Amino acid sequence: PVFLFLGSLAENQISNKGAKALARSLLVNRSLMVLDLRSNSIGPTGAKSLADALKKNQILLSLK
């Protein structure tokens, strides 16, 4: 198993497409507890995808 407790993707020009891919990953996440997405280009549709995934994710404790 891979254990990753903190992930920073801040300032990586992540768009809605990238946010949707991250959302799919969050649905199967078993180890990421902190994720930093500050200063990206995530719009309303990407944010909604992330929010929907977070409703099902019980591992992630902090999203910035």
C-alpha positions in Angstrom: 0.0 0.0 0.0 1.0 3.6 -0.6 0.6 6.0 2.2 0.4 9.7 1.3 -0.9 11.9 4.0 -0.2 15.4 2.5 -0.5 16.5 -1.1 0.2 19.9 -2.5 -0.9 20.8 -6.0 -1.0 24.5 -5.3 -0.1 26.8 -8.2 -0.2 24.1 -10.9 -2.7 25.7 -13.3 -5.2 22.9 -12.7 -8.3 23.5 -14.7 -11.8 22.1 -14.5 -10.6 19.1 -16.5 -7.9 18.5 -13.9 -10.3 19.0 -11.0 -12.6 16.4 -12.5 -9.7 13.9 -12.8 -8.8 14.6 -9.1 -12.4 14.1 -8.1 -12.4 10.7 -9.7 -9.2 9.9 -7.7 -10.8 11.1 -4.5 -13.6 8.6 -4.9 -11.1 5.8 -4.5 -8.7 7.6 -2.1 -7.5 5.5 0.9 -4.6 7.5 2.1 -4.6 11.2 1.2 -5.6 13.2 4.2 -4.6 16.8 3.2 -4.8 18.3 -0.2 -3.8 21.9 -1.2 -5.3 23.2 -4.4 -4.8 26.9 -3.8 -4.1 29.3 -6.7 -5.3 27.1 -9.6 -7.8 27.7 -12.4 -10.6 25.5 -11.1 -14.0 27.0 -12.0 -17.5 26.2 -10.9 -17.8 22.8 -12.8 -14.5 21.6 -11.4 -15.4 22.7 -7.9 -18.7 20.9 -8.2 -17.0 17.7 -9.2 -14.7 18.0 -6.2 -17.5 18.7 -3.9 -19.5 15.7 -5.1 -16.5 13.4 -4.6 -15.9 14.8 -1.1 -19.4 13.8 -0.1 -18.2 10.2 -0.5 -14.6 10.5 0.6 -14.1 9.8 4.3 -10.3 9.9 4.4 -9.5 13.5 3.3 -9.6 15.8 6.3 -8.5 19.1 4.8 -8.8 20.7 1.4 -7.4 24.2 0.8 
